[in-house]
Amino acid sequence: MELTLIPDEDPRLHTVCTPIDPVQCKYPDPEYGNYGNWDEVAVRLLVFMREHGGVGLAAPQVGIPKRLFVLGGNIKTRYCFNPEIVDYRDKKTGTDSEGCLSYPGLQVPVKRYNKIKVAYQDATGTRHVRTLRALEARAFQHELDHLNGIVIKDLI
């Protein structure tokens, strides 16, 4: 199945996504189709994101209402299954302009934490805990918003 960005009016873009078991063999869904193995889905998300010039892409943006996003581009590539913020490290925030692949051309000033401690699983189910800073922290928070049904237009 070809990945495409879903329109703003699609309820999957505005819904809290459900957790997944990354080692579960397939993602068959009678309503939305069979996307293949979760690791294949993650790679397809990364390729799609890079083709469209992004630094992150969340599964709900392409109609998969599950807790998965990818980060890459000019930041470290990460496949984040069931991601969460564990701690807001220094409580300092900064406001910067953000764009979103789901809303081409829209730039919104968004206040985010500068340094966060995060946890996520990779495609093998291994849990990772990392401290992220700057753009990587901002991108993680942006994509996590997508998994919680929050889109950039909600932050205007």
C-alpha positions in Angstrom: 0.0 0.0 0.0 1.3 3.4 -1.0 1.6 6.0 1.8 -0.1 9.3 1.4 -0.8 12.1 3.9 -4.4 12.1 5.1 -6.4 15.3 5.0 -7.1 17.5 8.0 -10.7 16.4 8.2 -9.8 12.7 8.7 -10.5 11.8 12.3 -7.4 9.6 12.6 -5.3 12.8 12.5 -7.1 14.1 15.6 -7.4 10.9 17.7 -5.1 9.6 20.5 -3.3 6.7 18.9 -3.1 3.2 20.5 0.1 1.5 21.6 1.6 -1.3 19.5 3.8 -4.3 20.0 6.6 -3.6 17.5 7.6 -7.2 17.2 4.0 -8.2 16.2 4.4 -9.7 12.8 1.9 -7.7 10.8 -0.4 -4.7 10.9 -3.5 -6.1 9.3 -6.4 -3.7 9.7 -9.7 -4.5 8.0 -10.6 -0.8 7.6 -7.2 0.6 6.6 -5.4 -2.3 5.0 -2.3 -4.4 5.6 0.9 -2.3 5.9 3.3 -5.2 6.5 5.7 -5.8 9.3 6.1 -3.0 11.8 9.8 -2.6 11.0 8.8 -2.3 7.3 6.2 0.3 8.2 8.8 2.3 10.1 11.2 2.3 7.1 8.5 3.3 4.7 7.6 6.2 7.0 11.2 7.3 7.0 11.5 7.1 3.2 8.3 9.0 2.8 9.4 11.7 5.3 12.8 12.1 3.5 11.1 12.3 0.1 8.9 15.2 1.4 11.8 17.0 3.2 10.7 16.5 6.8 12.6 15.8 10.0 9.8 13.7 11.5 6.7 11.8 10.5 4.0 10.2 12.7 2.0 7.1 11.7 -1.4 8.9 12.0 -0.3 11.4 9.4 -0.5 8.6 6.8 -3.7 7.1 8.3 -2.2 4.6 10.7 -3.7 5.4 14.2 -0.8 3.8 16.2 1.9 5.1 18.5 4.8 5.2 16.0 6.9 8.0 14.5 10.2 8.4 12.8 12.8 11.1 13.1 15.6 11.8 10.6 16.7 14.3 8.0 19.3 16.5 9.6 18.9 14.9 13.0 19.7 11.3 14.2 17.5 8.7 12.6 15.2 7.1 15.2 12.3 4.7 14.9 10.1 5.4 17.9 7.5 2.9 18.9 5.3 3.8 21.9 7.3 7.0 22.6 7.0 9.0 25.8 8.6 11.9 27.6 10.0 10.7 30.9 11.3 14.0 32.2 11.5 17.7 31.2 15.2 17.9 32.0 15.9 21.6 32.8 12.4 23.0 32.5 13.7 25.7 30.0 11.6 26.4 27.0 12.0 28.2 23.7 9.7 29.3 21.0 10.6 28.6 17.4 8.7 28.4 14.1 7.5 24.9 13.2 6.2 23.4 10.0 4.4 20.1 9.4 4.2 17.8 6.4 0.4 17.6 7.0 0.1 21.4 6.5 2.5 22.5 3.7 3.4 26.1 3.9 2.1 26.7 7.4 4.6 27.9 9.9 3.6 28.3 13.6 5.6 29.7 16.5 5.5 26.9 19.1 6.9 26.9 22.7 8.7 23.6 23.5 11.0 22.3 26.1 14.7 22.6 25.0 15.9 19.4 26.7 13.8 16.3 27.4 14.4 12.7 28.6 12.5 10.3 26.4 11.8 6.6 26.2 10.7 4.5 23.2 11.0 1.1 21.8 12.7 0.2 18.6 11.5 -2.3 16.0 12.9 -5.2 18.0 10.9 -4.1 21.1 14.1 -2.9 22.9 13.5 0.0 25.2 15.7 3.1 24.8 16.0 6.0 27.2 17.7 9.1 25.8 18.2 12.8 26.5 17.4 15.0 23.5 18.2 18.6 23.0 17.5 21.4 20.6 15.9 20.4 17.2 15.8 16.7 18.1 13.9 17.5 21.3 11.5 19.8 19.4 10.9 17.2 16.6 10.2 14.5 19.2 7.6 16.7 21.0 6.0 17.7 17.7 5.6 14.0 16.6 4.4 13.0 20.0 1.7 15.6 19.7 0.5 13.8 16.5 0.2 10.6 18.5 -2.0 12.4 21.0 -4.3 13.9 18.4 -2.8 17.3 18.5 -1.9 19.0 15.2 0.0 22.2 14.6 -3.1 24.1 13.7 -4.3 23.4 17.3 -1.3 25.4 18.5 -2.1 28.6 16.7 
